[in-house]
Amino acid sequence: MRNFARYHKYALVGADLRHLSRQLVALVIKANSKRDKVAVLTELCGRSEEMKILIVLVKEVEAFYCFKELQQASMLAADISRQREGWLRSQRIVKA
């Protein structure tokens, strides 16, 4: 978001991106501290999907400075989703 135009940085798109990023970090911290992680990881699943959709919206309003920034944001969102899925899968295996 550092290179977003001022309009996008402080408008709804930038604010939502910052807020959702903080929520994802908070959910990861919460999941790390809980014994039963499935409920928190399920919420993390929904939030990470929201992040992917928000990145697509940011692309549509052309808020990214260059394609490389879009690519990096997309890769990070995909990494979070992949890690979350593996974490959730391992929790379900442990419970079974």
Backbone as XML, in Angstrom:
<?xml version="1.0"?>
<chain id="A" units="angstrom">
  <residue number="1" name="MET">
    <atom name="N" x="0.809" y="-1.188" z="0.000"/>
    <atom name="CA" x="0.000" y="0.000" z="0.000"/>
    <atom name="C" x="0.858" y="1.261" z="0.000"/>
  </residue>
  <residue number="2" name="ARG">
    <atom name="N" x="2.127" y="1.094" z="0.218"/>
    <atom name="CA" x="3.015" y="2.248" z="0.278"/>
    <atom name="C" x="2.947" y="3.060" z="-1.010"/>
  </residue>
  <residue number="3" name="ASN">
    <atom name="N" x="2.826" y="2.393" z="-2.142"/>
    <atom name="CA" x="2.827" y="3.088" z="-3.423"/>
    <atom name="C" x="1.436" y="3.366" z="-3.980"/>
  </residue>
  <residue number="4" name="PHE">
    <atom name="N" x="0.401" y="3.091" z="-3.198"/>
    <atom name="CA" x="-0.952" y="3.420" z="-3.648"/>
    <atom name="C" x="-1.057" y="4.935" z="-3.823"/>
  </residue>
  <residue number="5" name="ALA">
    <atom name="N" x="-1.890" y="5.339" z="-4.750"/>
    <atom name="CA" x="-2.195" y="6.764" z="-4.877"/>
    <atom name="C" x="-2.885" y="7.213" z="-3.593"/>
  </residue>
  <residue number="6" name="ARG">
    <atom name="N" x="-2.733" y="8.461" z="-3.250"/>
    <atom name="CA" x="-3.299" y="8.982" z="-1.999"/>
    <atom name="C" x="-4.788" y="8.678" z="-1.883"/>
  </residue>
  <residue number="7" name="TYR">
    <atom name="N" x="-5.500" y="8.800" z="-2.979"/>
    <atom name="CA" x="-6.939" y="8.536" z="-2.974"/>
    <atom name="C" x="-7.222" y="7.096" z="-2.540"/>
  </residue>
  <residue number="8" name="HIS">
    <atom name="N" x="-6.508" y="6.133" z="-3.104"/>
    <atom name="CA" x="-6.746" y="4.731" z="-2.801"/>
    <atom name="C" x="-6.193" y="4.345" z="-1.425"/>
  </residue>
  <residue number="9" name="LYS">
    <atom name="N" x="-5.101" y="4.982" z="-1.028"/>
    <atom name="CA" x="-4.463" y="4.636" z="0.245"/>
    <atom name="C" x="-5.389" y="4.925" z="1.420"/>
  </residue>
  <residue number="10" name="TYR">
    <atom name="N" x="-6.067" y="6.045" z="1.373"/>
    <atom name="CA" x="-6.889" y="6.457" z="2.504"/>
    <atom name="C" x="-8.381" y="6.228" z="2.282"/>
  </residue>
  <residue number="11" name="ALA">
    <atom name="N" x="-8.744" y="5.838" z="1.112"/>
    <atom name="CA" x="-10.152" y="5.569" z="0.817"/>
    <atom name="C" x="-10.519" y="4.188" z="1.333"/>
  </residue>
  <residue number="12" name="LEU">
    <atom name="N" x="-11.691" y="3.778" z="1.008"/>
    <atom name="CA" x="-12.233" y="2.522" z="1.503"/>
    <atom name="C" x="-11.341" y="1.328" z="1.183"/>
  </residue>
  <residue number="13" name="VAL">
    <atom name="N" x="-10.787" y="1.293" z="-0.013"/>
    <atom name="CA" x="-9.977" y="0.141" z="-0.437"/>
    <atom name="C" x="-8.742" y="-0.011" z="0.454"/>
  </residue>
  <residue number="14" name="GLY">
    <atom name="N" x="-8.001" y="1.058" z="0.640"/>
    <atom name="CA" x="-6.800" y="1.002" z="1.465"/>
    <atom name="C" x="-7.116" y="0.725" z="2.917"/>
  </residue>
  <residue number="15" name="ALA">
    <atom name="N" x="-8.159" y="1.367" z="3.430"/>
    <atom name="CA" x="-8.556" y="1.163" z="4.819"/>
    <atom name="C" x="-8.995" y="-0.285" z="5.047"/>
  </residue>
  <residue number="16" name="ASP">
    <atom name="N" x="-9.763" y="-0.829" z="4.122"/>
    <atom name="CA" x="-10.210" y="-2.222" z="4.242"/>
    <atom name="C" x="-9.037" y="-3.187" z="4.193"/>
  </residue>
  <residue number="17" name="LEU">
    <atom name="N" x="-8.091" y="-2.909" z="3.321"/>
    <atom name="CA" x="-6.917" y="-3.777" z="3.191"/>
    <atom name="C" x="-6.094" y="-3.780" z="4.482"/>
  </residue>
  <residue number="18" name="ARG">
    <atom name="N" x="-5.877" y="-2.610" z="5.043"/>
    <atom name="CA" x="-5.142" y="-2.520" z="6.321"/>
    <atom name="C" x="-5.897" y="-3.232" z="7.430"/>
  </residue>
  <residue number="19" name="HIS">
    <atom name="N" x="-7.196" y="-2.977" z="7.527"/>
    <atom name="CA" x="-8.008" y="-3.560" z="8.592"/>
    <atom name="C" x="-8.041" y="-5.090" z="8.483"/>
  </residue>
  <residue number="20" name="LEU">
    <atom name="N" x="-8.241" y="-5.592" z="7.296"/>
    <atom name="CA" x="-8.304" y="-7.034" z="7.085"/>
    <atom name="C" x="-6.948" y="-7.692" z="7.351"/>
  </residue>
  <residue number="21" name="SER">
    <atom name="N" x="-5.882" y="-7.015" z="6.998"/>
    <atom name="CA" x="-4.539" y="-7.542" z="7.286"/>
    <atom name="C" x="-4.324" y="-7.690" z="8.783"/>
  </residue>
  <residue number="22" name="ARG">
    <atom name="N" x="-4.734" y="-6.685" z="9.543"/>
    <atom name="CA" x="-4.607" y="-6.757" z="11.009"/>
    <atom name="C" x="-5.472" y="-7.881" z="11.577"/>
  </residue>
  <residue number="23" name="GLN">
    <atom name="N" x="-6.665" y="-8.064" z="11.022"/>
    <atom name="CA" x="-7.532" y="-9.140" z="11.488"/>
    <atom name="C" x="-6.901" y="-10.510" z="11.234"/>
  </residue>
  <residue number="24" name="LEU">
    <atom name="N" x="-6.286" y="-10.686" z="10.074"/>
    <atom name="CA" x="-5.635" y="-11.961" z="9.764"/>
    <atom name="C" x="-4.514" y="-12.257" z="10.753"/>
  </residue>
  <residue number="25" name="VAL">
    <atom name="N" x="-3.702" y="-11.258" z="11.043"/>
    <atom name="CA" x="-2.605" y="-11.447" z="12.005"/>
    <atom name="C" x="-3.167" y="-11.774" z="13.385"/>
  </residue>
  <residue number="26" name="ALA">
    <atom name="N" x="-4.215" y="-11.067" z="13.797"/>
    <atom name="CA" x="-4.824" y="-11.322" z="15.104"/>
    <atom name="C" x="-5.386" y="-12.737" z="15.191"/>
  </residue>
  <residue number="27" name="LEU">
    <atom name="N" x="-5.988" y="-13.220" z="14.122"/>
    <atom name="CA" x="-6.532" y="-14.575" z="14.111"/>
    <atom name="C" x="-5.432" y="-15.629" z="14.172"/>
  </residue>
  <residue number="28" name="VAL">
    <atom name="N" x="-4.318" y="-15.382" z="13.506"/>
    <atom name="CA" x="-3.198" y="-16.324" z="13.569"/>
    <atom name="C" x="-2.654" y="-16.386" z="15.002"/>
  </residue>
  <residue number="29" name="ILE">
    <atom name="N" x="-2.518" y="-15.234" z="15.631"/>
    <atom name="CA" x="-2.043" y="-15.189" z="17.023"/>
    <atom name="C" x="-3.030" y="-15.908" z="17.938"/>
  </residue>
  <residue number="30" name="LYS">
    <atom name="N" x="-4.308" y="-15.671" z="17.724"/>
    <atom name="CA" x="-5.346" y="-16.315" z="18.535"/>
    <atom name="C" x="-5.316" y="-17.828" z="18.352"/>
  </residue>
  <residue number="31" name="ALA">
    <atom name="N" x="-5.157" y="-18.280" z="17.124"/>
    <atom name="CA" x="-5.107" y="-19.721" z="16.851"/>
    <atom name="C" x="-3.884" y="-20.359" z="17.506"/>
  </residue>
  <residue number="32" name="ASN">
    <atom name="N" x="-2.770" y="-19.643" z="17.517"/>
    <atom name="CA" x="-1.559" y="-20.173" z="18.148"/>
    <atom name="C" x="-1.725" y="-20.367" z="19.643"/>
  </residue>
  <residue number="33" name="SER">
    <atom name="N" x="-2.551" y="-19.541" z="20.267"/>
    <atom name="CA" x="-2.695" y="-19.610" z="21.718"/>
    <atom name="C" x="-3.816" y="-20.544" z="22.180"/>
  </residue>
  <residue number="34" name="LYS">
    <atom name="N" x="-4.659" y="-20.994" z="21.277"/>
    <atom name="CA" x="-5.785" y="-21.865" z="21.655"/>
    <atom name="C" x="-5.418" y="-23.326" z="21.529"/>
  </residue>
  <residue number="35" name="ARG">
    <atom name="N" x="-6.020" y="-24.116" z="22.389"/>
    <atom name="CA" x="-5.832" y="-25.555" z="22.311"/>
    <atom name="C" x="-6.680" y="-26.143" z="21.182"/>
  </residue>
  <residue number="36" name="ASP">
    <atom name="N" x="-7.949" y="-25.716" z="21.121"/>
    <atom name="CA" x="-8.848" y="-26.140" z="20.044"/>
    <atom name="C" x="-8.857" y="-25.038" z="18.984"/>
  </residue>
  <residue number="37" name="LYS">
    <atom name="N" x="-8.138" y="-25.246" z="17.913"/>
    <atom name="CA" x="-7.912" y="-24.221" z="16.905"/>
    <atom name="C" x="-8.932" y="-24.219" z="15.764"/>
  </residue>
  <residue number="38" name="VAL">
    <atom name="N" x="-9.758" y="-25.240" z="15.679"/>
    <atom name="CA" x="-10.618" y="-25.412" z="14.498"/>
    <atom name="C" x="-11.556" y="-24.225" z="14.283"/>
  </residue>
  <residue number="39" name="ALA">
    <atom name="N" x="-12.181" y="-23.719" z="15.333"/>
    <atom name="CA" x="-13.120" y="-22.603" z="15.182"/>
    <atom name="C" x="-12.396" y="-21.345" z="14.689"/>
  </residue>
  <residue number="40" name="VAL">
    <atom name="N" x="-11.247" y="-21.070" z="15.259"/>
    <atom name="CA" x="-10.484" y="-19.881" z="14.862"/>
    <atom name="C" x="-9.959" y="-20.048" z="13.434"/>
  </residue>
  <residue number="41" name="LEU">
    <atom name="N" x="-9.511" y="-21.242" z="13.096"/>
    <atom name="CA" x="-9.005" y="-21.481" z="11.744"/>
    <atom name="C" x="-10.113" y="-21.394" z="10.708"/>
  </residue>
  <residue number="42" name="THR">
    <atom name="N" x="-11.323" y="-21.775" z="11.097"/>
    <atom name="CA" x="-12.461" y="-21.639" z="10.194"/>
    <atom name="C" x="-12.759" y="-20.164" z="9.936"/>
  </residue>
  <residue number="43" name="GLU">
    <atom name="N" x="-12.670" y="-19.347" z="10.987"/>
    <atom name="CA" x="-12.858" y="-17.907" z="10.814"/>
    <atom name="C" x="-11.726" y="-17.325" z="9.959"/>
  </residue>
  <residue number="44" name="LEU">
    <atom name="N" x="-10.518" y="-17.808" z="10.185"/>
    <atom name="CA" x="-9.368" y="-17.378" z="9.390"/>
    <atom name="C" x="-9.578" y="-17.715" z="7.915"/>
  </residue>
  <residue number="45" name="CYS">
    <atom name="N" x="-10.228" y="-18.834" z="7.661"/>
    <atom name="CA" x="-10.537" y="-19.255" z="6.293"/>
    <atom name="C" x="-11.397" y="-18.198" z="5.602"/>
  </residue>
  <residue number="46" name="GLY">
    <atom name="N" x="-12.446" y="-17.779" z="6.268"/>
    <atom name="CA" x="-13.335" y="-16.767" z="5.689"/>
    <atom name="C" x="-12.636" y="-15.446" z="5.466"/>
  </residue>
  <residue number="47" name="ARG">
    <atom name="N" x="-11.842" y="-15.036" z="6.431"/>
    <atom name="CA" x="-11.124" y="-13.757" z="6.320"/>
    <atom name="C" x="-10.080" y="-13.787" z="5.207"/>
  </residue>
  <residue number="48" name="SER">
    <atom name="N" x="-9.400" y="-14.921" z="5.053"/>
    <atom name="CA" x="-8.387" y="-14.988" z="4.001"/>
    <atom name="C" x="-9.047" y="-14.982" z="2.611"/>
  </residue>
  <residue number="49" name="GLU">
    <atom name="N" x="-10.236" y="-15.554" z="2.510"/>
    <atom name="CA" x="-10.974" y="-15.479" z="1.243"/>
    <atom name="C" x="-11.395" y="-14.035" z="0.971"/>
  </residue>
  <residue number="50" name="GLU">
    <atom name="N" x="-11.800" y="-13.326" z="2.023"/>
    <atom name="CA" x="-12.129" y="-11.903" z="1.874"/>
    <atom name="C" x="-10.925" y="-11.129" z="1.360"/>
  </residue>
  <residue number="51" name="MET">
    <atom name="N" x="-9.740" y="-11.474" z="1.883"/>
    <atom name="CA" x="-8.515" y="-10.790" z="1.462"/>
    <atom name="C" x="-8.257" y="-11.006" z="-0.026"/>
  </residue>
  <residue number="52" name="LYS">
    <atom name="N" x="-8.457" y="-12.237" z="-0.488"/>
    <atom name="CA" x="-8.249" y="-12.515" z="-1.915"/>
    <atom name="C" x="-9.202" y="-11.688" z="-2.774"/>
  </residue>
  <residue number="53" name="ILE">
    <atom name="N" x="-10.450" y="-11.615" z="-2.356"/>
    <atom name="CA" x="-11.444" y="-10.841" z="-3.106"/>
    <atom name="C" x="-11.096" y="-9.357" z="-3.077"/>
  </residue>
  <residue number="54" name="LEU">
    <atom name="N" x="-10.645" y="-8.877" z="-1.937"/>
    <atom name="CA" x="-10.267" y="-7.473" z="-1.817"/>
    <atom name="C" x="-9.074" y="-7.136" z="-2.717"/>
  </residue>
  <residue number="55" name="ILE">
    <atom name="N" x="-8.139" y="-8.054" z="-2.832"/>
    <atom name="CA" x="-6.997" y="-7.833" z="-3.723"/>
    <atom name="C" x="-7.466" y="-7.722" z="-5.173"/>
  </residue>
  <residue number="56" name="VAL">
    <atom name="N" x="-8.450" y="-8.530" z="-5.546"/>
    <atom name="CA" x="-9.010" y="-8.427" z="-6.896"/>
    <atom name="C" x="-9.688" y="-7.065" z="-7.087"/>
  </residue>
  <residue number="57" name="LEU">
    <atom name="N" x="-10.407" y="-6.601" z="-6.062"/>
    <atom name="CA" x="-11.045" y="-5.283" z="-6.154"/>
    <atom name="C" x="-10.012" y="-4.169" z="-6.282"/>
  </residue>
  <residue number="58" name="VAL">
    <atom name="N" x="-8.930" y="-4.299" z="-5.513"/>
    <atom name="CA" x="-7.859" y="-3.304" z="-5.583"/>
    <atom name="C" x="-7.258" y="-3.285" z="-6.992"/>
  </residue>
  <residue number="59" name="LYS">
    <atom name="N" x="-7.137" y="-4.455" z="-7.578"/>
    <atom name="CA" x="-6.635" y="-4.539" z="-8.962"/>
    <atom name="C" x="-7.595" y="-3.840" z="-9.915"/>
  </residue>
  <residue number="60" name="GLU">
    <atom name="N" x="-8.895" y="-4.057" z="-9.714"/>
    <atom name="CA" x="-9.900" y="-3.480" z="-10.602"/>
    <atom name="C" x="-9.909" y="-1.946" z="-10.567"/>
  </residue>
  <residue number="61" name="VAL">
    <atom name="N" x="-9.662" y="-1.366" z="-9.388"/>
    <atom name="CA" x="-9.638" y="0.101" z="-9.307"/>
    <atom name="C" x="-8.247" y="0.645" z="-9.618"/>
  </residue>
  <residue number="62" name="GLU">
    <atom name="N" x="-7.357" y="-0.269" z="-10.005"/>
    <atom name="CA" x="-5.997" y="0.065" z="-10.416"/>
    <atom name="C" x="-5.237" y="0.840" z="-9.346"/>
  </residue>
  <residue number="63" name="ALA">
    <atom name="N" x="-5.338" y="0.353" z="-8.103"/>
    <atom name="CA" x="-4.653" y="1.003" z="-6.994"/>
    <atom name="C" x="-3.199" y="0.564" z="-6.881"/>
  </residue>
  <residue number="64" name="PHE">
    <atom name="N" x="-2.865" y="-0.603" z="-7.402"/>
    <atom name="CA" x="-1.480" y="-1.056" z="-7.344"/>
    <atom name="C" x="-0.630" y="-0.220" z="-8.292"/>
  </residue>
  <residue number="65" name="TYR">
    <atom name="N" x="0.556" y="0.133" z="-7.837"/>
    <atom name="CA" x="1.462" y="0.961" z="-8.615"/>
    <atom name="C" x="1.967" y="0.222" z="-9.846"/>
  </residue>
  <residue number="66" name="CYS">
    <atom name="N" x="2.263" y="-1.050" z="-9.663"/>
    <atom name="CA" x="2.763" y="-1.843" z="-10.789"/>
    <atom name="C" x="2.303" y="-3.293" z="-10.626"/>
  </residue>
  <residue number="67" name="PHE">
    <atom name="N" x="2.488" y="-4.058" z="-11.664"/>
    <atom name="CA" x="2.067" y="-5.453" z="-11.654"/>
    <atom name="C" x="2.807" y="-6.255" z="-10.594"/>
  </residue>
  <residue number="68" name="LYS">
    <atom name="N" x="4.053" y="-5.920" z="-10.341"/>
    <atom name="CA" x="4.855" y="-6.647" z="-9.354"/>
    <atom name="C" x="4.222" y="-6.572" z="-7.963"/>
  </residue>
  <residue number="69" name="GLU">
    <atom name="N" x="3.664" y="-5.417" z="-7.602"/>
    <atom name="CA" x="2.991" y="-5.278" z="-6.305"/>
    <atom name="C" x="1.745" y="-6.144" z="-6.234"/>
  </residue>
  <residue number="70" name="LEU">
    <atom name="N" x="0.976" y="-6.159" z="-7.303"/>
    <atom name="CA" x="-0.214" y="-7.013" z="-7.370"/>
    <atom name="C" x="0.187" y="-8.471" z="-7.244"/>
  </residue>
  <residue number="71" name="GLN">
    <atom name="N" x="1.225" y="-8.856" z="-7.957"/>
    <atom name="CA" x="1.697" y="-10.228" z="-7.930"/>
    <atom name="C" x="2.150" y="-10.624" z="-6.524"/>
  </residue>
  <residue number="72" name="GLN">
    <atom name="N" x="2.883" y="-9.747" z="-5.850"/>
    <atom name="CA" x="3.359" y="-10.045" z="-4.503"/>
    <atom name="C" x="2.194" y="-10.179" z="-3.521"/>
  </residue>
  <residue number="73" name="ALA">
    <atom name="N" x="1.226" y="-9.270" z="-3.597"/>
    <atom name="CA" x="0.061" y="-9.342" z="-2.708"/>
    <atom name="C" x="-0.727" y="-10.623" z="-2.945"/>
  </residue>
  <residue number="74" name="SER">
    <atom name="N" x="-0.895" y="-10.985" z="-4.200"/>
    <atom name="CA" x="-1.619" y="-12.214" z="-4.532"/>
    <atom name="C" x="-0.888" y="-13.448" z="-4.020"/>
  </residue>
  <residue number="75" name="MET">
    <atom name="N" x="0.430" y="-13.458" z="-4.166"/>
    <atom name="CA" x="1.216" y="-14.600" z="-3.677"/>
    <atom name="C" x="1.147" y="-14.717" z="-2.160"/>
  </residue>
  <residue number="76" name="LEU">
    <atom name="N" x="1.194" y="-13.591" z="-1.454"/>
    <atom name="CA" x="1.101" y="-13.627" z="0.008"/>
    <atom name="C" x="-0.272" y="-14.125" z="0.458"/>
  </residue>
  <residue number="77" name="ALA">
    <atom name="N" x="-1.328" y="-13.672" z="-0.209"/>
    <atom name="CA" x="-2.677" y="-14.129" z="0.137"/>
    <atom name="C" x="-2.816" y="-15.625" z="-0.133"/>
  </residue>
  <residue number="78" name="ALA">
    <atom name="N" x="-2.252" y="-16.086" z="-1.230"/>
    <atom name="CA" x="-2.298" y="-17.525" z="-1.546"/>
    <atom name="C" x="-1.495" y="-18.326" z="-0.526"/>
  </residue>
  <residue number="79" name="ASP">
    <atom name="N" x="-0.345" y="-17.806" z="-0.103"/>
    <atom name="CA" x="0.466" y="-18.486" z="0.916"/>
    <atom name="C" x="-0.285" y="-18.617" z="2.232"/>
  </residue>
  <residue number="80" name="ILE">
    <atom name="N" x="-0.955" y="-17.540" z="2.637"/>
    <atom name="CA" x="-1.733" y="-17.585" z="3.876"/>
    <atom name="C" x="-2.824" y="-18.636" z="3.768"/>
  </residue>
  <residue number="81" name="SER">
    <atom name="N" x="-3.507" y="-18.685" z="2.639"/>
    <atom name="CA" x="-4.576" y="-19.663" z="2.438"/>
    <atom name="C" x="-4.038" y="-21.089" z="2.477"/>
  </residue>
  <residue number="82" name="ARG">
    <atom name="N" x="-2.906" y="-21.307" z="1.832"/>
    <atom name="CA" x="-2.305" y="-22.638" z="1.812"/>
    <atom name="C" x="-1.871" y="-23.072" z="3.218"/>
  </residue>
  <residue number="83" name="GLN">
    <atom name="N" x="-1.247" y="-22.176" z="3.953"/>
    <atom name="CA" x="-0.816" y="-22.491" z="5.312"/>
    <atom name="C" x="-2.012" y="-22.751" z="6.223"/>
  </residue>
  <residue number="84" name="ARG">
    <atom name="N" x="-3.043" y="-21.935" z="6.052"/>
    <atom name="CA" x="-4.245" y="-22.093" z="6.856"/>
    <atom name="C" x="-4.905" y="-23.440" z="6.582"/>
  </residue>
  <residue number="85" name="GLU">
    <atom name="N" x="-4.966" y="-23.833" z="5.317"/>
    <atom name="CA" x="-5.563" y="-25.124" z="4.961"/>
    <atom name="C" x="-4.781" y="-26.287" z="5.559"/>
  </residue>
  <residue number="86" name="GLY">
    <atom name="N" x="-3.461" y="-26.221" z="5.485"/>
    <atom name="CA" x="-2.636" y="-27.272" z="6.079"/>
    <atom name="C" x="-2.800" y="-27.338" z="7.585"/>
  </residue>
  <residue number="87" name="TRP">
    <atom name="N" x="-2.869" y="-26.185" z="8.214"/>
    <atom name="CA" x="-3.042" y="-26.108" z="9.668"/>
    <atom name="C" x="-4.388" y="-26.693" z="10.067"/>
  </residue>
  <residue number="88" name="LEU">
    <atom name="N" x="-5.428" y="-26.324" z="9.334"/>
    <atom name="CA" x="-6.772" y="-26.834" z="9.612"/>
    <atom name="C" x="-6.840" y="-28.334" z="9.380"/>
  </residue>
  <residue number="89" name="ARG">
    <atom name="N" x="-6.232" y="-28.814" z="8.316"/>
    <atom name="CA" x="-6.211" y="-30.247" z="8.020"/>
    <atom name="C" x="-5.504" y="-31.026" z="9.133"/>
  </residue>
  <residue number="90" name="SER">
    <atom name="N" x="-4.384" y="-30.487" z="9.613"/>
    <atom name="CA" x="-3.645" y="-31.175" z="10.684"/>
    <atom name="C" x="-4.441" y="-31.173" z="11.980"/>
  </residue>
  <residue number="91" name="GLN">
    <atom name="N" x="-5.225" y="-30.143" z="12.242"/>
    <atom name="CA" x="-6.052" y="-30.105" z="13.447"/>
    <atom name="C" x="-7.183" y="-31.128" z="13.371"/>
  </residue>
  <residue number="92" name="ARG">
    <atom name="N" x="-7.744" y="-31.286" z="12.193"/>
    <atom name="CA" x="-8.834" y="-32.253" z="12.033"/>
    <atom name="C" x="-8.315" y="-33.675" z="12.128"/>
  </residue>
  <residue number="93" name="ILE">
    <atom name="N" x="-7.103" y="-33.928" z="11.674"/>
    <atom name="CA" x="-6.505" y="-35.262" z="11.766"/>
    <atom name="C" x="-6.214" y="-35.600" z="13.233"/>
  </residue>
  <residue number="94" name="VAL">
    <atom name="N" x="-5.709" y="-34.631" z="13.982"/>
    <atom name="CA" x="-5.386" y="-34.836" z="15.390"/>
    <atom name="C" x="-6.644" y="-35.179" z="16.178"/>
  </residue>
  <residue number="95" name="LYS">
    <atom name="N" x="-7.765" y="-34.496" z="15.859"/>
    <atom name="CA" x="-9.032" y="-34.741" z="16.567"/>
    <atom name="C" x="-9.622" y="-36.105" z="16.249"/>
  </residue>
  <residue number="96" name="ALA">
    <atom name="N" x="-9.373" y="-36.616" z="15.058"/>
    <atom name="CA" x="-10.007" y="-37.861" z="14.629"/>
    <atom name="C" x="-9.419" y="-39.074" z="15.304"/>
  </residue>
</chain>
